[in-house]
Amino acid sequence: MIYIDKAGHLVSRDLGELHRFARQLGLRRSWFQGHNPKWPHYDVTSEALRRRAVEMGAVVVGSREVVRILKEGL
């Protein structure tokens, strides 16, 4: 499952799934924010891409939910 918050943090409990989704969305792997292993994500910086991510199946959640997902999933 892929999640995105209003700030544009694209996350998943499964890094492989996250990278595949990001690639399909048109994000470069080099844009992956993996420097903090507790907070691996992509930043979706345009509203158009955020809408497209949701159209592709990303679930919109709040920022607190993103933190909970990452704490539980990694």
Beta strands, then each sheet from edge to edge (+ up, - down):
strand 1: 2-4
strand 2: 9-12
strand 3: 42-43
strand 4: 59-60
sheet 1: 3+ 2- 1+ 4+
end
